[in-house]
Amino acid sequence: MSRKILEQLRDATAFKPKPPDYELAIAHVPTGDVGIPQSIDERVLNAITTDDEAFVIIVGPPGSGKSSVLTAAARNAASPEEPPHPLPLTVPVAHHDGNLTAELLVKAIAQGLATEPRGSLQPDEIQRLEEALATTITTSHQPTSVSGSITAGLPFLNATVGAGLGKDLVTLTTNAEWQGGGPGPSLLALRDLASAHGARLVVIFHDTDVWSVADRDMAARARSFFSALRVLLDCPEITFLVAVQTHWTETGANAAGHTAAARQEYQELAARVGAVLKIPRPRSQPQALDLMTAIINRRVQITLDDDPPGGGWTTALFTPAALELLAHRCRNRNIRQAIADIRDAFDHLTDMPDRIDREHLLDVIDS
């Protein structure tokens, strides 16, 4: 039975290291649920659902779960009975080919705002939006564009409200004067448009892990991003949440060379924001083991949508030695790497065993 389940998981690519936002959100495991202290999940959710903190930075190494925390909070943000309702827009920026400007970020936010009501628009209205935003209205990553998408469920945005919001957005963005006054007034116009329809803009910038400190072009892109964010920092009644890799926050000797400008821009941004939250990491092997067990159980559960056996899916499908190795990889590398190890082991096996063992993982880790 376990062999057939493992084959199902392989065929369904249940262990994608970087799944789409909607999959990432439902697969998220809050670190507080497995006893890791200083969990930030509630703090991030509070930032989305209230206006207590207008600008929050989430800091962590690549693969540590920054996007997971943010997309899960966006999905779980329940709308209050009375407006303004939080309207979370996720804007992945890393795949844009070139420097990021405040004007471009505002266009990406407008694109995200257009995603939800686009089904209520006529083809000519969608075309006008595409031309106005100079990008395709889509939730997928484009190699040379910045795309926005809505990840949270928005029950208040019914067909009537959605149609009205979409048509008003067409009118706004196709007006030649919309971005004529600069990114600040343009963003405020989007804020006012959302507010007129009972919504409060929450902008989530994430997916920046491909920006490597070893690449001069990537360092320049990170610098431009932090600089552009400072322009948007003072826009009132809009909540911003931004994922930042740990290495851009370093100072001293590590901040020298071609990364110095990006790190200086980050320091100037961080000095003015409401909060800087760090992704907590497992402090011990048992904590890492509990985290990986919960992650595997969650991935299997949402893939199979079936009741787990008595001991849980993880112990039924992985040997204790395999789980210990995955916990070690999670703690000493990152969560994404441990999930990638499972994916690679699945892909490497020609005959699926009854359970994944340590040796199956070592075969792909050492190759």
Stockholm file with secondary structure:
# STOCKHOLM 1.0

chainA/1-367         MSRKILEQLRDATAFKPKPPDYELAIAHVPTGDVGIPQSIDERVLNAITTDDEAFVIIVGPPGSGKSSVLTAAARNAASPEEPPHPLPLTVPVAHHDGNLTAELLVKAIAQGLATEPRGSLQPDEIQRLEEALATTITTSHQPTSVSGSITAGLPFLNATVGAGLGKDLVTLTTNAEWQGGGPGPSLLALRDLASAHGARLVVIFHDTDVWSVADRDMAARARSFFSALRVLLDCPEITFLVAVQTHWTETGANAAGHTAAARQEYQELAARVGAVLKIPRPRSQPQALDLMTAIINRRVQITLDDDPPGGGWTTALFTPAALELLAHRCRNRNIRQAIADIRDAFDHLTDMPDRIDREHLLDVIDS
#=GR chainA/1-367 SS CHHHHHHHHHHTTTTCSSCCHHHHHHHCCCGGGGTCSSCCHHHHHHHHHSSSCSEEEEEECTTSSHHHHHHHHHHHCCCCSSSCEEEEEEEECTTCSSCCCHHHHHHHHHHHHHHGGGGGSCHHHHHHHHHHHTSCCCSSCCTTSCCCEECSCCTTCCHHHHHHHHHHHHHHHTSTTTTTTCHHHHHHHHHHHHHHTTEEEEEEEECCTTCCTTCHHHHHHHHHHHHHHHHHTTCTTCEEEEEEEGGGGCCGGGGCGGGHHHHHHHHHHHTTSSEEEECCCCCSHHHHHHHHHHHHHHHHHHHHCSCCCTTCHHHHHBCHHHHHHHHHHHHHTCHHHHHHHHHHHHHHCSSCCSSBCHHHHHHHHCC
#=GC SS_cons         CHHHHHHHHHHTTTTCSSCCHHHHHHHCCCGGGGTCSSCCHHHHHHHHHSSSCSEEEEEECTTSSHHHHHHHHHHHCCCCSSSCEEEEEEEECTTCSSCCCHHHHHHHHHHHHHHGGGGGSCHHHHHHHHHHHTSCCCSSCCTTSCCCEECSCCTTCCHHHHHHHHHHHHHHHTSTTTTTTCHHHHHHHHHHHHHHTTEEEEEEEECCTTCCTTCHHHHHHHHHHHHHHHHHTTCTTCEEEEEEEGGGGCCGGGGCGGGHHHHHHHHHHHTTSSEEEECCCCCSHHHHHHHHHHHHHHHHHHHHCSCCCTTCHHHHHBCHHHHHHHHHHHHHTCHHHHHHHHHHHHHHCSSCCSSBCHHHHHHHHCC
//
